């Protein structure tokens, strides 16, 4: 299909995408840790697990936190 439509740009591979995502996660993780260290006073974490209809196991983590002024993040 790519040849048929005469697509000439470089095709980004899955490894390249994964590397970019991992690098972005590292940056966001550092920013989140800094934010939590500065303003966090209360943390609420919830967990959920289930199996999808195609038998894939799913696990989710949801968190909220409140700062000194009780602003919810």
CHARMM-style PDB file with segment names, atoms N, HN, CA, C and O in Angstrom:
ATOM      1  N   UNK     1       0.824  -1.172   0.000  1.00  0.00      PROA
ATOM      2  CA  UNK     1       0.000   0.000   0.000  1.00  0.00      PROA
ATOM      3  C   UNK     1       0.879   1.250   0.000  1.00  0.00      PROA
ATOM      4  O   UNK     1       0.566   2.224  -0.685  1.00  0.00      PROA
ATOM      5  N   UNK     2       1.965   1.232   0.753  1.00  0.00      PROA
ATOM      6  HN  UNK     2       2.219   0.441   1.309  1.00  0.00      PROA
ATOM      7  CA  UNK     2       2.860   2.397   0.804  1.00  0.00      PROA
ATOM      8  C   UNK     2       3.461   2.659  -0.569  1.00  0.00      PROA
ATOM      9  O   UNK     2       3.554   3.810  -0.996  1.00  0.00      PROA
ATOM     10  N   UNK     3       3.870   1.603  -1.263  1.00  0.00      PROA
ATOM     11  HN  UNK     3       3.794   0.668  -0.917  1.00  0.00      PROA
ATOM     12  CA  UNK     3       4.417   1.767  -2.616  1.00  0.00      PROA
ATOM     13  C   UNK     3       3.336   2.261  -3.570  1.00  0.00      PROA
ATOM     14  O   UNK     3       3.607   3.098  -4.432  1.00  0.00      PROA
ATOM     15  N   UNK     4       2.129   1.759  -3.427  1.00  0.00      PROA
ATOM     16  HN  UNK     4       1.909   1.079  -2.727  1.00  0.00      PROA
ATOM     17  CA  UNK     4       1.036   2.115  -4.318  1.00  0.00      PROA
ATOM     18  C   UNK     4       0.722   3.604  -4.270  1.00  0.00      PROA
ATOM     19  O   UNK     4       0.435   4.205  -5.304  1.00  0.00      PROA
ATOM     20  N   UNK     5       0.773   4.209  -3.083  1.00  0.00      PROA
ATOM     21  HN  UNK     5       1.007   3.720  -2.243  1.00  0.00      PROA
ATOM     22  CA  UNK     5       0.464   5.636  -2.982  1.00  0.00      PROA
ATOM     23  C   UNK     5       1.698   6.506  -3.190  1.00  0.00      PROA
ATOM     24  O   UNK     5       1.632   7.731  -3.089  1.00  0.00      PROA
ATOM     25  N   UNK     6       2.830   5.854  -3.483  1.00  0.00      PROA
ATOM     26  HN  UNK     6       2.884   4.859  -3.565  1.00  0.00      PROA
ATOM     27  CA  UNK     6       4.110   6.536  -3.766  1.00  0.00      PROA
ATOM     28  C   UNK     6       4.567   7.406  -2.600  1.00  0.00      PROA
ATOM     29  O   UNK     6       4.996   8.544  -2.788  1.00  0.00      PROA
ATOM     30  N   UNK     7       4.468   6.848  -1.385  1.00  0.00      PROA
ATOM     31  HN  UNK     7       4.119   5.923  -1.232  1.00  0.00      PROA
ATOM     32  CA  UNK     7       4.938   7.531  -0.180  1.00  0.00      PROA
ATOM     33  C   UNK     7       6.456   7.510  -0.189  1.00  0.00      PROA
ATOM     34  O   UNK     7       7.053   6.437  -0.275  1.00  0.00      PROA
ATOM     35  N   UNK     8       7.104   8.689  -0.102  1.00  0.00      PROA
ATOM     36  HN  UNK     8       6.619   9.561  -0.033  1.00  0.00      PROA
ATOM     37  CA  UNK     8       8.559   8.751  -0.238  1.00  0.00      PROA
ATOM     38  C   UNK     8       9.282   9.164   1.035  1.00  0.00      PROA
ATOM     39  O   UNK     8      10.511   9.117   1.078  1.00  0.00      PROA
ATOM     40  N   UNK     9       8.564   9.563   2.061  1.00  0.00      PROA
ATOM     41  HN  UNK     9       7.565   9.601   2.026  1.00  0.00      PROA
ATOM     42  CA  UNK     9       9.222   9.946   3.307  1.00  0.00      PROA
ATOM     43  C   UNK     9       9.750   8.714   4.032  1.00  0.00      PROA
ATOM     44  O   UNK     9       9.349   7.583   3.756  1.00  0.00      PROA
ATOM     45  N   UNK    10      10.665   8.971   4.970  1.00  0.00      PROA
ATOM     46  HN  UNK    10      10.990   9.890   5.193  1.00  0.00      PROA
ATOM     47  CA  UNK    10      11.209   7.886   5.775  1.00  0.00      PROA
ATOM     48  C   UNK    10      10.127   7.346   6.706  1.00  0.00      PROA
ATOM     49  O   UNK    10       9.390   8.115   7.323  1.00  0.00      PROA
ATOM     50  N   UNK    11      10.037   6.036   6.801  1.00  0.00      PROA
ATOM     51  HN  UNK    11      10.636   5.411   6.300  1.00  0.00      PROA
ATOM     52  CA  UNK    11       9.060   5.399   7.670  1.00  0.00      PROA
ATOM     53  C   UNK    11       9.695   5.188   9.038  1.00  0.00      PROA
ATOM     54  O   UNK    11      10.755   4.575   9.154  1.00  0.00      PROA
ATOM     55  N   UNK    12       9.040   5.699  10.064  1.00  0.00      PROA
ATOM     56  HN  UNK    12       8.178   6.197   9.970  1.00  0.00      PROA
ATOM     57  CA  UNK    12       9.555   5.581  11.427  1.00  0.00      PROA
ATOM     58  C   UNK    12       9.239   4.182  11.944  1.00  0.00      PROA
ATOM     59  O   UNK    12       8.098   3.728  11.874  1.00  0.00      PROA
ATOM     60  N   UNK    13      10.246   3.515  12.455  1.00  0.00      PROA
ATOM     61  HN  UNK    13      11.173   3.884  12.512  1.00  0.00      PROA
ATOM     62  CA  UNK    13      10.092   2.142  12.959  1.00  0.00      PROA
ATOM     63  C   UNK    13       9.598   2.151  14.400  1.00  0.00      PROA
ATOM     64  O   UNK    13       9.668   3.170  15.086  1.00  0.00      PROA
ATOM     65  N   UNK    14       9.107   1.020  14.843  1.00  0.00      PROA
ATOM     66  HN  UNK    14       9.051   0.191  14.285  1.00  0.00      PROA
ATOM     67  CA  UNK    14       8.584   0.872  16.185  1.00  0.00      PROA
ATOM     68  C   UNK    14       9.626   1.132  17.263  1.00  0.00      PROA
ATOM     69  O   UNK    14       9.307   1.720  18.296  1.00  0.00      PROA
ATOM     70  N   UNK    15      10.884   0.698  17.037  1.00  0.00      PROA
ATOM     71  HN  UNK    15      11.142   0.220  16.197  1.00  0.00      PROA
ATOM     72  CA  UNK    15      11.943   0.927  18.019  1.00  0.00      PROA
ATOM     73  C   UNK    15      12.207   2.415  18.225  1.00  0.00      PROA
ATOM     74  O   UNK    15      12.457   2.859  19.345  1.00  0.00      PROA
ATOM     75  N   UNK    16      12.151   3.176  17.146  1.00  0.00      PROA
ATOM     76  HN  UNK    16      11.948   2.816  16.235  1.00  0.00      PROA
ATOM     77  CA  UNK    16      12.365   4.621  17.238  1.00  0.00      PROA
ATOM     78  C   UNK    16      11.241   5.275  18.037  1.00  0.00      PROA
ATOM     79  O   UNK    16      11.492   6.137  18.880  1.00  0.00      PROA
ATOM     80  N   UNK    17      10.015   4.866  17.772  1.00  0.00      PROA
ATOM     81  HN  UNK    17       9.812   4.166  17.087  1.00  0.00      PROA
ATOM     82  CA  UNK    17       8.877   5.407  18.504  1.00  0.00      PROA
ATOM     83  C   UNK    17       8.986   5.055  19.985  1.00  0.00      PROA
ATOM     84  O   UNK    17       8.762   5.905  20.847  1.00  0.00      PROA
ATOM     85  N   UNK    18       9.331   3.801  20.278  1.00  0.00      PROA
ATOM     86  HN  UNK    18       9.514   3.111  19.578  1.00  0.00      PROA
ATOM     87  CA  UNK    18       9.470   3.369  21.671  1.00  0.00      PROA
ATOM     88  C   UNK    18      10.547   4.169  22.390  1.00  0.00      PROA
ATOM     89  O   UNK    18      10.365   4.545  23.548  1.00  0.00      PROA
ATOM     90  N   UNK    19      11.661   4.435  21.726  1.00  0.00      PROA
ATOM     91  HN  UNK    19      11.809   4.130  20.786  1.00  0.00      PROA
ATOM     92  CA  UNK    19      12.741   5.218  22.320  1.00  0.00      PROA
ATOM     93  C   UNK    19      12.275   6.636  22.641  1.00  0.00      PROA
ATOM     94  O   UNK    19      12.565   7.162  23.716  1.00  0.00      PROA
ATOM     95  N   UNK    20      11.556   7.249  21.709  1.00  0.00      PROA
ATOM     96  HN  UNK    20      11.320   6.822  20.836  1.00  0.00      PROA
ATOM     97  CA  UNK    20      11.029   8.605  21.943  1.00  0.00      PROA
ATOM     98  C   UNK    20      10.053   8.623  23.119  1.00  0.00      PROA
ATOM     99  O   UNK    20      10.093   9.527  23.953  1.00  0.00      PROA
ATOM    100  N   UNK    21       9.183   7.627  23.178  1.00  0.00      PROA
ATOM    101  HN  UNK    21       9.150   6.892  22.501  1.00  0.00      PROA
ATOM    102  CA  UNK    21       8.214   7.555  24.275  1.00  0.00      PROA
ATOM    103  C   UNK    21       8.935   7.384  25.611  1.00  0.00      PROA
ATOM    104  O   UNK    21       8.603   8.060  26.585  1.00  0.00      PROA
ATOM    105  N   UNK    22       9.926   6.477  25.664  1.00  0.00      PROA
ATOM    106  HN  UNK    22      10.196   5.928  24.873  1.00  0.00      PROA
ATOM    107  CA  UNK    22      10.673   6.254  26.908  1.00  0.00      PROA
ATOM    108  C   UNK    22      11.410   7.514  27.352  1.00  0.00      PROA
ATOM    109  O   UNK    22      11.450   7.822  28.543  1.00  0.00      PROA
ATOM    110  N   UNK    23      11.988   8.238  26.410  1.00  0.00      PROA
ATOM    111  HN  UNK    23      11.955   7.988  25.443  1.00  0.00      PROA
ATOM    112  CA  UNK    23      12.685   9.477  26.752  1.00  0.00      PROA
ATOM    113  C   UNK    23      11.716  10.527  27.292  1.00  0.00      PROA
ATOM    114  O   UNK    23      12.038  11.243  28.239  1.00  0.00      PROA
ATOM    115  N   UNK    24      10.525  10.618  26.688  1.00  0.00      PROA
ATOM    116  HN  UNK    24      10.263  10.036  25.918  1.00  0.00      PROA
ATOM    117  CA  UNK    24       9.525  11.570  27.171  1.00  0.00      PROA
ATOM    118  C   UNK    24       9.034  11.189  28.562  1.00  0.00      PROA
ATOM    119  O   UNK    24       8.804  12.059  29.401  1.00  0.00      PROA
ATOM    120  N   UNK    25       8.874   9.890  28.808  1.00  0.00      PROA
ATOM    121  HN  UNK    25       9.061   9.183  28.126  1.00  0.00      PROA
ATOM    122  CA  UNK    25       8.425   9.423  30.120  1.00  0.00      PROA
ATOM    123  C   UNK    25       9.437   9.808  31.186  1.00  0.00      PROA
ATOM    124  O   UNK    25       9.054  10.223  32.279  1.00  0.00      PROA
ATOM    125  N   UNK    26      10.719   9.678  30.885  1.00  0.00      PROA
ATOM    126  HN  UNK    26      11.030   9.340  29.997  1.00  0.00      PROA
ATOM    127  CA  UNK    26      11.760  10.046  31.850  1.00  0.00      PROA
ATOM    128  C   UNK    26      11.667  11.527  32.209  1.00  0.00      PROA
ATOM    129  O   UNK    26      11.800  11.892  33.377  1.00  0.00      PROA
ATOM    130  N   UNK    27      11.440  12.378  31.215  1.00  0.00      PROA
ATOM    131  HN  UNK    27      11.332  12.082  30.266  1.00  0.00      PROA
ATOM    132  CA  UNK    27      11.324  13.818  31.462  1.00  0.00      PROA
ATOM    133  C   UNK    27      10.085  14.108  32.310  1.00  0.00      PROA
ATOM    134  O   UNK    27      10.163  14.847  33.292  1.00  0.00      PROA
ATOM    135  N   UNK    28       8.942  13.527  31.934  1.00  0.00      PROA
ATOM    136  HN  UNK    28       8.879  12.927  31.137  1.00  0.00      PROA
ATOM    137  CA  UNK    28       7.713  13.749  32.694  1.00  0.00      PROA
ATOM    138  C   UNK    28       7.839  13.209  34.107  1.00  0.00      PROA
ATOM    139  O   UNK    28       7.319  13.811  35.046  1.00  0.00      PROA
ATOM    140  N   UNK    29       8.522  12.082  34.273  1.00  0.00      PROA
ATOM    141  HN  UNK    29       8.944  11.593  33.510  1.00  0.00      PROA
ATOM    142  CA  UNK    29       8.710  11.503  35.603  1.00  0.00      PROA
ATOM    143  C   UNK    29       9.504  12.450  36.505  1.00  0.00      PROA
ATOM    144  O   UNK    29       9.138  12.654  37.663  1.00  0.00      PROA
ATOM    145  N   UNK    30      10.581  13.024  35.984  1.00  0.00      PROA
ATOM    146  HN  UNK    30      10.877  12.859  35.043  1.00  0.00      PROA
ATOM    147  CA  UNK    30      11.363  13.989  36.769  1.00  0.00      PROA
ATOM    148  C   UNK    30      10.536  15.204  37.122  1.00  0.00      PROA
ATOM    149  O   UNK    30      10.571  15.674  38.259  1.00  0.00      PROA
ATOM    150  N   UNK    31       9.784  15.723  36.146  1.00  0.00      PROA
ATOM    151  HN  UNK    31       9.755  15.342  35.222  1.00  0.00      PROA
ATOM    152  CA  UNK    31       8.931  16.897  36.397  1.00  0.00      PROA
ATOM    153  C   UNK    31       7.867  16.592  37.444  1.00  0.00      PROA
ATOM    154  O   UNK    31       7.596  17.421  38.313  1.00  0.00      PROA
ATOM    155  N   UNK    32       7.268  15.416  37.370  1.00  0.00      PROA
ATOM    156  HN  UNK    32       7.488  14.743  36.664  1.00  0.00      PROA
ATOM    157  CA  UNK    32       6.241  15.043  38.335  1.00  0.00      PROA
ATOM    158  C   UNK    32       6.821  14.901  39.737  1.00  0.00      PROA
ATOM    159  O   UNK    32       6.209  15.350  40.707  1.00  0.00      PROA
ATOM    160  N   UNK    33       7.984  14.286  39.855  1.00  0.00      PROA
ATOM    161  HN  UNK    33       8.481  13.921  39.067  1.00  0.00      PROA
ATOM    162  CA  UNK    33       8.635  14.142  41.162  1.00  0.00      PROA
ATOM    163  C   UNK    33       8.936  15.513  41.760  1.00  0.00      PROA
ATOM    164  O   UNK    33       8.696  15.740  42.946  1.00  0.00      PROA
ATOM    165  N   UNK    34       9.460  16.427  40.944  1.00  0.00      PROA
ATOM    166  HN  UNK    34       9.655  16.243  39.980  1.00  0.00      PROA
ATOM    167  CA  UNK    34       9.739  17.787  41.423  1.00  0.00      PROA
ATOM    168  C   UNK    34       8.460  18.492  41.870  1.00  0.00      PROA
ATOM    169  O   UNK    34       8.442  19.154  42.908  1.00  0.00      PROA
ATOM    170  N   UNK    35       7.393  18.351  41.085  1.00  0.00      PROA
ATOM    171  HN  UNK    35       7.408  17.814  40.241  1.00  0.00      PROA
ATOM    172  CA  UNK    35       6.114  18.967  41.436  1.00  0.00      PROA
ATOM    173  C   UNK    35       5.579  18.405  42.750  1.00  0.00      PROA
ATOM    174  O   UNK    35       5.144  19.159  43.620  1.00  0.00      PROA
ATOM    175  N   UNK    36       5.611  17.091  42.891  1.00  0.00      PROA
ATOM    176  HN  UNK    36       5.964  16.479  42.184  1.00  0.00      PROA
ATOM    177  CA  UNK    36       5.111  16.471  44.123  1.00  0.00      PROA
ATOM    178  C   UNK    36       5.937  16.887  45.331  1.00  0.00      PROA
ATOM    179  O   UNK    36       5.381  17.127  46.403  1.00  0.00      PROA
ATOM    180  N   UNK    37       7.244  16.978  45.180  1.00  0.00      PROA
ATOM    181  HN  UNK    37       7.696  16.783  44.309  1.00  0.00      PROA
ATOM    182  CA  UNK    37       8.097  17.401  46.291  1.00  0.00      PROA
ATOM    183  C   UNK    37       7.805  18.831  46.730  1.00  0.00      PROA
ATOM    184  O   UNK    37       7.934  19.159  47.909  1.00  0.00      PROA
ATOM    185  N   UNK    38       7.409  19.687  45.776  1.00  0.00      PROA
ATOM    186  HN  UNK    38       7.305  19.421  44.818  1.00  0.00      PROA
ATOM    187  CA  UNK    38       7.153  21.091  46.091  1.00  0.00      PROA
ATOM    188  C   UNK    38       5.785  21.330  46.717  1.00  0.00      PROA
ATOM    189  O   UNK    38       5.662  22.130  47.645  1.00  0.00      PROA
ATOM    190  N   UNK    39       4.751  20.643  46.219  1.00  0.00      PROA
ATOM    191  HN  UNK    39       4.851  19.993  45.465  1.00  0.00      PROA
ATOM    192  CA  UNK    39       3.403  21.065  46.597  1.00  0.00      PROA
ATOM    193  C   UNK    39       2.526  19.990  47.226  1.00  0.00      PROA
ATOM    194  O   UNK    39       1.458  20.314  47.745  1.00  0.00      PROA
ATOM    195  N   UNK    40       2.922  18.764  47.199  1.00  0.00      PROA
ATOM    196  HN  UNK    40       3.789  18.501  46.777  1.00  0.00      PROA
ATOM    197  CA  UNK    40       2.025  17.682  47.599  1.00  0.00      PROA
ATOM    198  C   UNK    40       1.888  17.567  49.114  1.00  0.00      PROA
ATOM    199  O   UNK    40       2.883  17.554  49.839  1.00  0.00      PROA
ATOM    200  N   UNK    41       0.637  17.484  49.585  1.00  0.00      PROA
ATOM    201  HN  UNK    41      -0.171  17.496  48.996  1.00  0.00      PROA
ATOM    202  CA  UNK    41       0.384  17.221  51.000  1.00  0.00      PROA
ATOM    203  C   UNK    41      -0.460  15.968  51.204  1.00  0.00      PROA
ATOM    204  O   UNK    41      -0.292  15.273  52.206  1.00  0.00      PROA
ATOM    205  N   UNK    42      -1.369  15.667  50.267  1.00  0.00      PROA
ATOM    206  HN  UNK    42      -1.506  16.232  49.454  1.00  0.00      PROA
ATOM    207  CA  UNK    42      -2.248  14.505  50.362  1.00  0.00      PROA
ATOM    208  C   UNK    42      -2.251  13.780  49.017  1.00  0.00      PROA
ATOM    209  O   UNK    42      -2.361  14.418  47.969  1.00  0.00      PROA
ATOM    210  N   UNK    43      -2.130  12.446  49.041  1.00  0.00      PROA
ATOM    211  HN  UNK    43      -2.041  11.928  49.892  1.00  0.00      PROA
ATOM    212  CA  UNK    43      -2.152  11.651  47.813  1.00  0.00      PROA
ATOM    213  C   UNK    43      -3.225  10.576  47.932  1.00  0.00      PROA
ATOM    214  O   UNK    43      -3.337   9.920  48.967  1.00  0.00      PROA
ATOM    215  N   UNK    44      -4.018  10.394  46.870  1.00  0.00      PROA
ATOM    216  HN  UNK    44      -3.928  10.928  46.029  1.00  0.00      PROA
ATOM    217  CA  UNK    44      -5.002   9.306  46.794  1.00  0.00      PROA
ATOM    218  C   UNK    44      -4.680   8.487  45.549  1.00  0.00      PROA
ATOM    219  O   UNK    44      -4.570   9.038  44.454  1.00  0.00      PROA
ATOM    220  N   UNK    45      -4.530   7.177  45.710  1.00  0.00      PROA
ATOM    221  HN  UNK    45      -4.619   6.729  46.599  1.00  0.00      PROA
ATOM    222  CA  UNK    45      -4.190   6.286  44.603  1.00  0.00      PROA
ATOM    223  C   UNK    45      -5.225   5.172  44.538  1.00  0.00      PROA
ATOM    224  O   UNK    45      -5.571   4.573  45.556  1.00  0.00      PROA
ATOM    225  N   UNK    46      -5.714   4.900  43.331  1.00  0.00      PROA
ATOM    226  HN  UNK    46      -5.432   5.387  42.504  1.00  0.00      PROA
ATOM    227  CA  UNK    46      -6.631   3.772  43.142  1.00  0.00      PROA
ATOM    228  C   UNK    46      -6.069   2.846  42.075  1.00  0.00      PROA
ATOM    229  O   UNK    46      -5.369   3.280  41.161  1.00  0.00      PROA
ATOM    230  N   UNK    47      -6.384   1.570  42.205  1.00  0.00      PROA
ATOM    231  HN  UNK    47      -6.953   1.217  42.948  1.00  0.00      PROA
ATOM    232  CA  UNK    47      -5.900   0.549  41.277  1.00  0.00      PROA
ATOM    233  C   UNK    47      -7.101  -0.192  40.696  1.00  0.00      PROA
ATOM    234  O   UNK    47      -8.125  -0.345  41.362  1.00  0.00      PROA
ATOM    235  N   UNK    48      -6.972  -0.647  39.467  1.00  0.00      PROA
ATOM    236  HN  UNK    48      -6.140  -0.523  38.926  1.00  0.00      PROA
ATOM    237  CA  UNK    48      -8.024  -1.429  38.835  1.00  0.00      PROA
ATOM    238  C   UNK    48      -7.376  -2.450  37.904  1.00  0.00      PROA
ATOM    239  O   UNK    48      -6.429  -2.131  37.185  1.00  0.00      PROA
ATOM    240  N   UNK    49      -7.879  -3.650  37.921  1.00  0.00      PROA
ATOM    241  HN  UNK    49      -8.649  -3.909  38.505  1.00  0.00      PROA
ATOM    242  CA  UNK    49      -7.365  -4.690  37.042  1.00  0.00      PROA
ATOM    243  C   UNK    49      -8.508  -5.447  36.402  1.00  0.00      PROA
ATOM    244  O   UNK    49      -9.541  -5.664  37.036  1.00  0.00      PROA
ATOM    245  N   UNK    50      -8.339  -5.852  35.154  1.00  0.00      PROA
ATOM    246  HN  UNK    50      -7.500  -5.676  34.639  1.00  0.00      PROA
ATOM    247  CA  UNK    50      -9.375  -6.588  34.458  1.00  0.00      PROA
ATOM    248  C   UNK    50      -8.755  -7.337  33.280  1.00  0.00      PROA
ATOM    249  O   UNK    50      -7.589  -7.134  32.942  1.00  0.00      PROA
ATOM    250  N   UNK    51      -9.546  -8.193  32.671  1.00  0.00      PROA
ATOM    251  HN  UNK    51     -10.493  -8.358  32.946  1.00  0.00      PROA
ATOM    252  CA  UNK    51      -9.143  -8.910  31.463  1.00  0.00      PROA
ATOM    253  C   UNK    51     -10.045  -8.430  30.335  1.00  0.00      PROA
ATOM    254  O   UNK    51     -11.268  -8.409  30.474  1.00  0.00      PROA
ATOM    255  N   UNK    52      -9.438  -8.045  29.218  1.00  0.00      PROA
ATOM    256  HN  UNK    52      -8.444  -8.061  29.105  1.00  0.00      PROA
ATOM    257  CA  UNK    52     -10.220  -7.560  28.085  1.00  0.00      PROA
ATOM    258  C   UNK    52     -10.910  -8.726  27.390  1.00  0.00      PROA
ATOM    259  O   UNK    52     -10.653  -9.890  27.696  1.00  0.00      PROA
ATOM    260  N   UNK    53     -11.790  -8.396  26.450  1.00  0.00      PROA
ATOM    261  HN  UNK    53     -11.999  -7.450  26.201  1.00  0.00      PROA
ATOM    262  CA  UNK    53     -12.520  -9.446  25.729  1.00  0.00      PROA
ATOM    263  C   UNK    53     -11.606 -10.322  24.883  1.00  0.00      PROA
ATOM    264  O   UNK    53     -11.972 -11.450  24.552  1.00  0.00      PROA
ATOM    265  N   UNK    54     -10.412  -9.819  24.523  1.00  0.00      PROA
ATOM    266  HN  UNK    54     -10.115  -8.903  24.792  1.00  0.00      PROA
ATOM    267  CA  UNK    54      -9.457 -10.638  23.772  1.00  0.00      PROA
ATOM    268  C   UNK    54      -8.370 -11.211  24.687  1.00  0.00      PROA
ATOM    269  O   UNK    54      -7.266 -11.518  24.237  1.00  0.00      PROA
ATOM    270  N   UNK    55      -8.698 -11.353  25.986  1.00  0.00      PROA
ATOM    271  HN  UNK    55      -9.595 -11.104  26.352  1.00  0.00      PROA
ATOM    272  CA  UNK    55      -7.858 -12.003  26.999  1.00  0.00      PROA
ATOM    273  C   UNK    55      -6.533 -11.294  27.278  1.00  0.00      PROA
ATOM    274  O   UNK    55      -5.557 -11.943  27.654  1.00  0.00      PROA
ATOM    275  N   UNK    56      -6.486  -9.982  27.100  1.00  0.00      PROA
ATOM    276  HN  UNK    56      -7.280  -9.455  26.794  1.00  0.00      PROA
ATOM    277  CA  UNK    56      -5.319  -9.213  27.505  1.00  0.00      PROA
ATOM    278  C   UNK    56      -5.535  -8.726  28.931  1.00  0.00      PROA
ATOM    279  O   UNK    56      -6.592  -8.191  29.264  1.00  0.00      PROA
ATOM    280  N   UNK    57      -4.527  -8.916  29.760  1.00  0.00      PROA
ATOM    281  HN  UNK    57      -3.668  -9.351  29.489  1.00  0.00      PROA
ATOM    282  CA  UNK    57      -4.626  -8.451  31.133  1.00  0.00      PROA
ATOM    283  C   UNK    57      -4.356  -6.949  31.179  1.00  0.00      PROA
ATOM    284  O   UNK    57      -3.396  -6.475  30.571  1.00  0.00      PROA
ATOM    285  N   UNK    58      -5.179  -6.211  31.879  1.00  0.00      PROA
ATOM    286  HN  UNK    58      -5.959  -6.597  32.372  1.00  0.00      PROA
ATOM    287  CA  UNK    58      -5.038  -4.762  32.003  1.00  0.00      PROA
ATOM    288  C   UNK    58      -4.895  -4.404  33.475  1.00  0.00      PROA
ATOM    289  O   UNK    58      -5.525  -5.010  34.342  1.00  0.00      PROA
ATOM    290  N   UNK    59      -4.063  -3.418  33.738  1.00  0.00      PROA
ATOM    291  HN  UNK    59      -3.552  -2.926  33.033  1.00  0.00      PROA
ATOM    292  CA  UNK    59      -3.893  -2.916  35.094  1.00  0.00      PROA
ATOM    293  C   UNK    59      -3.740  -1.410  35.005  1.00  0.00      PROA
ATOM    294  O   UNK    59      -2.899  -0.912  34.257  1.00  0.00      PROA
ATOM    295  N   UNK    60      -4.542  -0.687  35.755  1.00  0.00      PROA
ATOM    296  HN  UNK    60      -5.226  -1.092  36.363  1.00  0.00      PROA
ATOM    297  CA  UNK    60      -4.512   0.774  35.699  1.00  0.00      PROA
ATOM    298  C   UNK    60      -4.276   1.345  37.088  1.00  0.00      PROA
ATOM    299  O   UNK    60      -4.736   0.801  38.092  1.00  0.00      PROA
ATOM    300  N   UNK    61      -3.550   2.453  37.119  1.00  0.00      PROA
ATOM    301  HN  UNK    61      -3.177   2.894  36.303  1.00  0.00      PROA
ATOM    302  CA  UNK    61      -3.311   3.189  38.348  1.00  0.00      PROA
ATOM    303  C   UNK    61      -3.774   4.620  38.120  1.00  0.00      PROA
ATOM    304  O   UNK    61      -3.399   5.251  37.131  1.00  0.00      PROA
ATOM    305  N   UNK    62      -4.583   5.126  39.028  1.00  0.00      PROA
ATOM    306  HN  UNK    62      -4.888   4.614  39.831  1.00  0.00      PROA
ATOM    307  CA  UNK    62      -5.068   6.496  38.941  1.00  0.00      PROA
ATOM    308  C   UNK    62      -4.691   7.205  40.235  1.00  0.00      PROA
ATOM    309  O   UNK    62      -4.875   6.658  41.323  1.00  0.00      PROA
ATOM    310  N   UNK    63      -4.172   8.404  40.122  1.00  0.00      PROA
ATOM    311  HN  UNK    63      -4.022   8.849  39.238  1.00  0.00      PROA
ATOM    312  CA  UNK    63      -3.801   9.136  41.335  1.00  0.00      PROA
ATOM    313  C   UNK    63      -4.212  10.596  41.229  1.00  0.00      PROA
ATOM    314  O   UNK    63      -4.243  11.180  40.146  1.00  0.00      PROA
ATOM    315  N   UNK    64      -4.519  11.151  42.357  1.00  0.00      PROA
ATOM    316  HN  UNK    64      -4.493  10.676  43.236  1.00  0.00      PROA
ATOM    317  CA  UNK    64      -4.802  12.583  42.508  1.00  0.00      PROA
ATOM    318  C   UNK    64      -4.053  13.042  43.742  1.00  0.00      PROA
ATOM    319  O   UNK    64      -3.824  12.258  44.663  1.00  0.00      PROA
ATOM    320  N   UNK    65      -3.677  14.294  43.762  1.00  0.00      PROA
ATOM    321  HN  UNK    65      -3.864  14.930  43.013  1.00  0.00      PROA
ATOM    322  CA  UNK    65      -3.041  14.815  44.960  1.00  0.00      PROA
ATOM    323  C   UNK    65      -3.470  16.256  45.181  1.00  0.00      PROA
ATOM    324  O   UNK    65      -3.867  16.965  44.257  1.00  0.00      PROA
ATOM    325  N   UNK    66      -3.378  16.656  46.427  1.00  0.00      PROA
ATOM    326  HN  UNK    66      -3.055  16.079  47.178  1.00  0.00      PROA
ATOM    327  CA  UNK    66      -3.774  18.003  46.808  1.00  0.00      PROA
ATOM    328  C   UNK    66      -2.561  18.769  47.297  1.00  0.00      PROA
ATOM    329  O   UNK    66      -1.711  18.226  48.003  1.00  0.00      PROA
ATOM    330  N   UNK    67      -2.490  20.021  46.920  1.00  0.00      PROA
ATOM    331  HN  UNK    67      -3.181  20.462  46.346  1.00  0.00      PROA
ATOM    332  CA  UNK    67      -1.418  20.897  47.357  1.00  0.00      PROA
ATOM    333  C   UNK    67      -1.767  21.590  48.663  1.00  0.00      PROA
ATOM    334  O   UNK    67      -2.783  21.290  49.291  1.00  0.00      PROA
ATOM    335  N   UNK    68      -0.910  22.520  49.060  1.00  0.00      PROA
ATOM    336  HN  UNK    68      -0.086  22.764  48.550  1.00  0.00      PROA
ATOM    337  CA  UNK    68      -1.113  23.239  50.316  1.00  0.00      PROA
ATOM    338  C   UNK    68      -2.422  24.012  50.347  1.00  0.00      PROA
ATOM    339  O   UNK    68      -3.040  24.141  51.404  1.00  0.00      PROA
ATOM    340  N   UNK    69      -2.848  24.526  49.207  1.00  0.00      PROA
ATOM    341  HN  UNK    69      -2.346  24.421  48.349  1.00  0.00      PROA
ATOM    342  CA  UNK    69      -4.094  25.289  49.135  1.00  0.00      PROA
ATOM    343  C   UNK    69      -5.283  24.383  48.822  1.00  0.00      PROA
ATOM    344  O   UNK    69      -6.351  24.877  48.459  1.00  0.00      PROA
ATOM    345  N   UNK    70      -5.116  23.069  48.957  1.00  0.00      PROA
ATOM    346  HN  UNK    70      -4.249  22.668  49.251  1.00  0.00      PROA
ATOM    347  CA  UNK    70      -6.111  22.047  48.682  1.00  0.00      PROA
ATOM    348  C   UNK    70      -6.559  22.061  47.209  1.00  0.00      PROA
ATOM    349  O   UNK    70      -7.656  21.604  46.891  1.00  0.00      PROA
ATOM    350  N   UNK    71      -5.731  22.573  46.338  1.00  0.00      PROA
ATOM    351  HN  UNK    71      -4.839  22.945  46.597  1.00  0.00      PROA
ATOM    352  CA  UNK    71      -5.990  22.493  44.907  1.00  0.00      PROA
ATOM    353  C   UNK    71      -5.720  21.057  44.460  1.00  0.00      PROA
ATOM    354  O   UNK    71      -4.680  20.486  44.788  1.00  0.00      PROA
ATOM    355  N   UNK    72      -6.656  20.477  43.712  1.00  0.00      PROA
ATOM    356  HN  UNK    72      -7.500  20.940  43.445  1.00  0.00      PROA
ATOM    357  CA  UNK    72      -6.542  19.095  43.252  1.00  0.00      PROA
ATOM    358  C   UNK    72      -5.773  19.065  41.925  1.00  0.00      PROA
ATOM    359  O   UNK    72      -6.092  19.817  41.003  1.00  0.00      PROA
ATOM    360  N   UNK    73      -4.777  18.209  41.833  1.00  0.00      PROA
ATOM    361  HN  UNK    73      -4.518  17.598  42.582  1.00  0.00      PROA
ATOM    362  CA  UNK    73      -3.982  18.045  40.620  1.00  0.00      PROA
ATOM    363  C   UNK    73      -4.254  16.694  40.020  1.00  0.00      PROA
ATOM    364  OT1 UNK    73      -3.683  16.352  38.985  1.00  0.00      PROA
TER     365      UNK     73
END
